[in-house]
Amino acid sequence: MTLTRPPQTQPSPTAQEGILRRQSSRESAARTYARSLPIVPVRARGLTIEGADGRRYLDCLSGAGSLALGHNHPVVLEAIRSVLDSGAPLHVLDLATPVKDTFTSELFGTLPPGLADSARIQFCGPAGTDAVEAALKLVRTATGREGLLAFSGAYHGMTAGALAVSGQGPSVRVGRLPFPQDHRCPFGVGGPTGAHLAARLAESMLDDPRSGVREPAGVIVEPVQGEGGVLPAPDAWLRRMREITRARSIPLIADEVQTGVGRTGAFWAVEHSGVVPDVMVLSKAIGGSLPLAVIVYREELDAWQPGAHAGTFRGNQLAMAAGTATLRYVRENGLAGRAAVLGERMLDRLRRLAREHDCVGEVRGRGLMIGVELVDPEAAPAGRDGDPGPADTWGDGAGGGASGGAGAPLTPSAPAPLPAAPALAAAVQQECLRRGLIVELGGRHSCVVRLLPPLTITDEQAEAVLDRLSDAIAAVSRTAPRLPTPRTPKEAGAASPAARP
């Protein structure tokens, strides 16, 4: 298929300036990507976007991960055209249709064993945050309990309940647990020990009658924290959380909105650990670039009454057709396995880059979900709470250490990380854009450069992406003045949230 240029709708560079100016004057102050990516896309195919100014960009944002096959993939376009040409209704609420039946069958065929055989599905509405709200409502209805447990650094959406479990809104009935990570481990150890401590703390809080954590209706977790900075959940830790929740009859909710459909190197990210959750929250890529969100859950949880959860646009026929084509293409072409192999190759090269630039604090990711955390190499190491402080000890001497007497300081077994450098990350993002590469920022301090390329990216395109990112980091590290270092997450600002498609 050849992309054609429609001359009557092709803006000029001058028109682009006017479009951007009008957007700035008309749209709300909540706009996000438009602030850091001042481009006007007019055509796109695969990894490439062409702006109204004639420039071409390699798009590693991919609609915040919703474009598993990239822009305008032929199988997606054909699926949409076939529905339009058939005369089928486009808006049918939750009525059964052949398009919906085909989508559901294809989706169920990809689910982890142990869930698909007896699963139920609820079509929730257009956005992932709607599916999160449905999942929270479901487990509360099924268990008769109100409280929830979520993890620090989480991002689950922008509606009230989703914000609460993301730690960004009212959290009156949400308990917060540490999410294990290596570079900024909350326990100062990282690795398997840090993951073990995180699981042990969760278990202790659930079993301690004076912990302040009531028995929750559910635990919600991202198999890889995306907006939190591309932090893969350790497989052993996730398995342990599954054991802890199952033993206490607490539903485990896996938010696979961004990680699903091959993104991490498995069709669903929970498959890396062999975990079968009670509820899966799905959106983004399952709609093949169009709005679609569902939850899939164990039939034992299906305690809803008719009409207990609904949504006007939960019957999006075009999205279901595009989603079916995407799911089938990823499955039949082994794109999850391809993402695992190519992603590891990209991570290896980025780790070599990290050894050349001391402003790169850590490279991490899984499959084609990659993050590069930028730090300030000129600053003192950060304390364990994120503030600059001594790297070797902390505490005021008032308590006993694990092996010392009263007054012995607590000593971490891993060196403290350098402070986050959000200004440096923003500069790298702009240098990437100048070089024709679109990347996203994330992480607690917006200091993580994120890559979410389509699963169809070629080896040559992957090398081009890494060349441009490497050049951008090198350019910024050569010219950047001493950067202000945030002392707290509040001062640093929250990570830019990805809008749920």
C-alpha positions in Angstrom: 0.0 0.0 0.0 1.4 3.4 -1.0 0.7 6.5 1.1 -0.7 9.3 -1.1 -0.5 13.0 -0.5 -3.9 14.7 -0.4 -2.9 18.2 -1.7 -6.1 19.8 -0.6 -5.5 18.9 3.1 -1.8 19.3 3.2 -0.8 22.2 5.6 2.2 24.3 5.0 4.9 25.2 7.5 3.2 28.5 8.0 -0.1 26.7 8.6 1.6 24.5 11.1 2.6 27.5 13.2 -1.0 28.7 13.1 -2.4 25.3 14.2 0.0 25.2 17.1 -0.8 28.7 18.1 -4.5 28.0 18.0 -4.1 24.8 20.0 -2.2 26.7 22.7 -4.9 29.4 22.9 -7.9 27.0 22.8 -6.9 23.8 24.7 -6.7 23.4 28.4 -3.7 23.9 30.5 -3.8 20.1 31.2 -2.4 19.3 27.7 0.7 17.2 28.0 2.5 15.9 24.9 1.7 18.9 22.8 3.9 21.0 25.1 7.1 19.0 24.6 6.3 17.8 21.0 5.4 20.9 19.0 4.7 19.1 15.7 1.5 18.7 13.6 1.4 15.2 12.2 -0.3 14.9 8.8 0.7 11.4 7.6 2.1 8.3 9.3 3.1 4.8 8.5 4.7 2.2 10.7 7.4 3.9 12.8 7.4 7.1 10.8 5.4 10.4 11.2 5.5 13.2 8.8 4.8 16.7 10.1 3.1 19.6 8.4 6.5 21.2 8.0 7.7 18.3 5.9 10.0 16.8 8.5 9.9 13.1 9.2 10.2 11.6 12.7 10.8 8.1 14.1 7.9 7.7 16.6 8.9 5.9 19.8 5.9 7.2 21.6 3.5 5.0 19.6 0.4 6.6 21.0 1.6 5.9 24.6 2.1 2.3 23.6 -1.3 1.8 21.9 0.1 1.3 18.4 1.4 -2.3 18.6 1.7 -2.4 14.8 2.7 1.2 14.3 0.7 3.8 12.4 -1.8 2.7 9.7 -0.8 -0.9 9.4 -2.4 -2.5 6.3 -4.2 -5.2 8.3 -5.7 -2.7 10.6 -6.8 -0.4 7.8 -8.3 -3.4 5.9 -10.2 -4.5 9.0 -11.7 -1.0 9.5 -12.6 -0.7 5.8 -14.3 -4.1 5.8 -16.6 -3.1 8.6 -17.4 0.3 7.0 -18.1 -1.4 3.6 -20.3 -4.1 5.1 -23.0 -1.7 6.3 -22.7 -3.1 9.8 -23.9 -0.8 12.7 -21.1 1.1 14.3 -22.8 1.9 17.6 -24.7 -0.9 19.3 -24.1 -0.5 23.1 -23.5 -4.0 24.5 -25.5 -5.9 21.9 -23.9 -9.1 20.4 -22.5 -8.7 16.9 -20.3 -10.9 14.7 -17.5 -8.4 15.0 -17.7 -8.5 18.8 -17.9 -12.2 18.9 -14.8 -12.6 16.7 -12.8 -10.1 18.8 -13.8 -11.8 22.1 -12.8 -15.2 20.7 -9.4 -13.9 19.5 -8.7 -12.2 22.8 -9.6 -15.3 24.9 -7.3 -17.3 22.7 -4.4 -15.2 23.9 -5.1 -15.2 27.6 -2.9 -17.0 30.1 -3.9 -20.6 30.7 -6.0 -20.9 33.8 -8.0 -17.7 33.1 -9.3 -18.1 29.6 -11.3 -21.3 30.2 -13.6 -19.7 32.7 -13.2 -16.0 32.1 -15.8 -13.3 31.9 -15.3 -10.1 30.0 -16.8 -6.7 30.6 -16.6 -4.0 27.9 -16.0 -0.9 29.9 -15.8 2.1 27.6 -13.2 3.9 25.6 -10.3 4.4 28.0 -8.0 2.3 30.1 -8.9 4.3 33.2 -12.5 3.3 32.7 -11.4 -0.4 32.8 -9.5 0.3 36.0 -12.6 1.8 37.6 -14.5 -1.3 36.5 -11.9 -3.6 38.0 -12.0 -1.7 41.3 -15.8 -1.8 41.4 -15.8 -5.5 40.5 -13.6 -6.7 43.4 -15.4 -4.5 45.9 -18.7 -6.0 44.8 -17.4 -9.5 44.8 -15.7 -9.3 48.2 -17.9 -6.9 50.0 -14.8 -5.0 51.1 -13.8 -1.4 50.4 -10.0 -1.1 50.8 -7.4 -1.5 48.1 -3.7 -2.0 48.0 -1.5 -0.4 45.3 2.2 0.3 44.8 4.3 3.4 45.0 5.1 4.8 41.5 2.0 3.3 40.0 0.0 4.8 37.2 -3.5 3.5 36.5 -5.3 6.4 34.9 -6.9 9.9 35.5 -10.3 9.2 36.9 -10.9 9.4 40.6 -10.5 5.8 41.6 -7.6 5.3 39.2 -5.8 8.3 40.6 -6.3 7.1 44.1 -4.5 3.8 43.4 -1.9 5.8 41.4 -1.0 7.8 44.6 -2.1 11.0 42.9 -5.6 11.5 44.4 -7.6 10.9 47.5 -6.3 7.7 49.0 -8.7 7.2 51.9 -9.2 3.5 51.2 -5.9 2.8 49.5 -2.9 1.3 51.2 0.5 1.9 49.6 3.2 -0.7 49.3 6.8 -0.3 47.9 7.4 -1.5 44.4 10.8 -3.3 44.2 13.5 -1.9 42.0 17.3 -1.9 41.9 18.5 1.6 41.1 16.4 3.4 43.8 15.4 0.5 46.0 13.4 1.8 49.0 15.3 -0.6 51.3 18.7 0.4 49.9 19.7 -3.1 48.7 18.0 -3.9 45.4 18.1 -7.2 43.7 16.5 -10.3 45.1 16.9 -9.1 48.7 15.1 -5.9 48.0 12.3 -7.8 46.3 12.0 -10.2 49.2 11.8 -7.4 51.7 9.0 -5.7 49.6 7.0 -8.9 49.6 7.6 -9.5 53.3 6.5 -6.1 54.1 3.2 -6.6 52.2 2.6 -9.9 54.0 3.3 -8.3 57.4 1.0 -5.4 56.7 -1.8 -7.7 55.8 -1.4 -10.0 58.8 -0.6 -7.4 61.5 -3.9 -6.4 63.0 -2.4 -3.0 64.0 -0.7 -2.2 60.7 -3.6 0.1 59.8 -4.3 -1.8 56.6 -7.7 -3.4 56.6 -8.3 -6.6 54.6 -8.5 -5.2 51.0 -11.0 -5.8 48.3 -8.1 -6.3 45.9 -4.4 -5.6 45.1 -3.6 -3.8 41.8 -0.2 -4.0 40.1 1.5 -3.2 36.8 3.8 -6.1 35.7 6.0 -3.3 34.4 5.5 0.2 35.8 5.4 2.4 32.7 4.9 6.0 33.8 6.7 5.0 37.1 9.9 4.8 35.1 9.9 1.5 33.2 10.4 -0.7 36.2 9.8 -4.5 35.5 8.3 -6.3 38.5 10.8 -9.1 39.5 9.3 -12.4 38.5 9.9 -14.1 41.9 8.3 -11.1 43.7 5.2 -11.1 41.5 4.8 -14.9 42.1 5.1 -14.3 45.8 2.5 -11.5 45.7 0.2 -14.0 43.9 0.8 -16.5 46.7 0.1 -13.9 49.4 -3.1 -12.7 47.8 -4.4 -16.2 47.0 -3.8 -17.5 50.5 -5.9 -14.6 51.9 -8.6 -14.7 49.2 -7.6 -11.2 47.9 -8.2 -10.7 44.2 -5.1 -9.8 42.3 -5.6 -7.2 39.5 -3.0 -7.0 36.8 -3.0 -3.7 34.9 -1.8 -4.7 31.4 -3.0 -1.6 29.7 0.5 -0.6 28.5 2.3 -4.0 28.8 -0.1 -6.2 26.9 -0.2 -7.5 23.3 3.5 -8.5 23.1 5.0 -5.2 24.3 7.3 -6.8 26.9 8.4 -9.9 25.0 5.4 -12.1 26.1 1.8 -11.7 24.9 0.9 -10.6 28.4 3.5 -9.4 30.8 2.3 -11.6 33.6 3.4 -14.6 31.6 7.0 -13.9 32.3 6.4 -14.9 35.9 3.8 -17.5 35.3 1.3 -15.6 37.3 -2.4 -15.9 36.6 -4.2 -12.9 38.0 -7.9 -12.8 39.0 -8.5 -9.7 36.9 -6.7 -8.3 33.9 -7.2 -4.7 32.8 -6.7 -4.3 29.1 -6.8 -1.3 26.7 -4.4 0.6 24.4 -3.1 -2.0 21.9 -6.2 -4.3 22.1 -8.1 -1.6 20.0 -5.6 -1.6 17.2 -5.2 2.2 17.6 -8.9 2.9 18.3 -10.5 3.4 21.7 -11.3 0.1 23.5 -11.0 -1.1 27.1 -12.1 -4.3 28.8 -11.6 -6.2 32.0 -11.3 -10.0 31.9 -11.8 -11.9 35.2 -12.5 -15.2 36.9 -16.1 -16.1 36.8 -16.3 -16.5 40.6 -16.0 -12.7 40.8 -19.0 -12.1 38.5 -21.3 -10.8 41.3 -22.7 -7.8 39.4 -26.3 -7.3 38.8 -27.6 -6.4 35.3 -26.7 -2.8 34.6 -24.2 -2.6 37.5 -21.6 -1.3 35.2 -22.2 0.2 31.7 -20.9 2.8 29.2 -22.4 4.3 26.1 -19.4 3.6 23.9 -18.5 0.2 25.0 -19.6 -1.3 21.7 -17.0 0.3 19.4 -17.2 -2.0 16.4 -14.4 -0.4 14.5 -12.1 -0.8 17.5 -13.0 -4.4 17.9 -12.3 -5.1 14.2 -9.0 -3.3 14.4 -8.2 -5.0 17.7 -8.9 -8.5 16.2 -6.6 -7.8 13.3 -3.9 -6.6 15.7 -4.2 -9.5 18.2 -4.1 -12.0 15.3 -1.2 -10.4 13.5 0.9 -10.2 16.7 0.1 -13.9 17.5 0.6 -15.3 14.0 3.8 -13.4 13.3 5.4 -14.1 16.7 5.9 -10.4 17.4 6.1 -11.0 21.2 9.2 -13.2 20.7 10.6 -10.7 18.3 10.1 -7.9 20.9 12.0 -10.0 23.4 15.0 -10.5 21.1 15.2 -7.0 19.7 14.5 -5.4 23.0 17.4 -7.2 24.7 19.7 -6.2 21.8 18.6 -2.5 22.2 19.1 -2.7 26.0 22.6 -4.1 25.5 23.6 -1.2 23.3 22.1 1.3 25.7 24.0 -0.3 28.6 27.2 0.2 26.7 26.2 3.8 26.1 25.6 4.2 29.9 29.3 3.3 30.5 30.3 6.2 28.3 28.1 8.8 29.9 28.0 9.3 33.7 24.7 11.1 33.3 23.0 7.8 32.6 22.0 6.3 35.9 20.4 3.1 34.8 19.1 1.4 31.6 16.2 -0.9 32.2 13.2 -2.4 30.5 11.6 -5.6 29.1 11.0 -6.3 25.5 10.2 -3.1 23.6 9.4 -1.1 26.7 12.7 0.6 27.5 13.8 3.3 29.9 17.0 5.4 30.3 17.2 7.2 33.7 19.2 10.4 33.6 21.0 11.7 36.7 23.1 14.6 37.7 26.7 13.4 37.8 27.9 16.6 39.4 25.7 16.3 42.5 26.2 14.4 45.7 24.4 11.0 45.9 20.8 11.1 46.9 19.7 9.9 50.3 17.3 7.0 50.5 14.3 9.2 50.5 15.4 10.9 47.3 17.1 13.9 49.1 20.8 14.6 48.7 22.5 13.1 51.7 25.3 10.8 52.9 25.7 7.8 50.8 27.1 5.5 53.5 24.8 5.8 56.5 21.6 7.4 57.7 19.7 7.7 60.9 20.4 9.8 64.0 22.0 7.1 66.2 18.9 6.7 68.4 18.1 3.1 67.4 20.0 -0.1 67.0 21.2 -1.5 63.7 20.5 -5.0 62.4 23.8 -6.2 63.9 24.9 -3.4 66.0 24.0 -2.1 69.5 22.1 1.0 70.4 23.2 4.0 68.4 24.7 2.0 65.6 23.8 3.5 62.2 21.9 1.6 59.5 24.1 1.0 56.5 22.7 0.1 53.1 24.4 -2.6 51.1 24.1 -0.8 47.8 25.5 2.7 47.0 23.1 5.5 46.9 22.0 6.6 43.4 22.8 10.1 42.1 20.0 12.6 42.1 17.5 12.5 39.3 18.0 15.1 36.5 14.6 16.0 35.0 16.0 19.1 33.3 18.7 17.0 31.6 16.0 14.5 30.5 13.9 17.3 29.0 16.9 18.6 27.2 17.6 15.1 25.8 14.0 14.8 24.6 14.3 18.1 22.7 17.6 17.1 21.2 16.0 13.8 20.1 13.1 15.8 18.5 15.6 18.0 16.6 17.2 14.8 15.3 13.8 13.4 14.2 13.1 11.1 17.1 10.0 11.2 19.3 10.4 9.9 22.8 8.5 10.2 26.1 9.6 11.1 29.6 8.4 9.3 32.7 9.6 8.2 36.2 9.1 9.7 39.6 10.9 12.9 38.7 10.3 12.8 34.9 13.9 11.9 34.5 13.5 8.7 32.5 13.6 8.8 28.7 11.2 6.1 27.5 11.1 4.1 24.2 7.9 2.4 23.1 8.5 1.6 19.4 5.9 -0.5 17.5 6.5 -4.2 17.6 7.0 -4.1 13.8 10.2 -2.0 14.1 13.0 -3.3 11.9 16.6 -3.9 12.9 17.7 -1.0 10.8 15.1 1.3 12.3 16.1 0.2 15.8 19.7 1.1 15.1 18.6 4.5 13.7 16.6 5.1 16.9 19.5 4.3 19.1 21.9 6.4 17.0 19.7 9.4 17.4 19.2 8.9 21.1 22.9 8.3 21.6 23.8 11.5 19.7 21.2 13.5 21.8 22.6 12.3 25.1 26.2 13.0 24.0 25.2 16.5 22.8 23.4 17.4 26.0 26.1 15.9 28.3 28.7 18.0 26.5 26.8 21.3 26.7 24.6 21.1 29.8 25.4 23.5 32.6 25.1 22.3 36.3 21.4 21.3 36.5 19.1 22.0 39.5 18.5 18.9 41.5 15.0 18.3 42.9 15.1 17.5 46.6 11.7 16.0 46.8 9.1 14.5 44.4 6.9 17.4 45.1 9.6 19.9 44.0 10.5 17.7 41.1 7.0 17.4 39.8 5.1 14.2 38.9 5.8 12.2 35.8 3.8 13.2 32.7 0.9 10.8 32.6 0.1 9.0 29.4 -3.5 9.5 28.4 -5.4 6.3 28.4 -6.5 5.6 24.8 
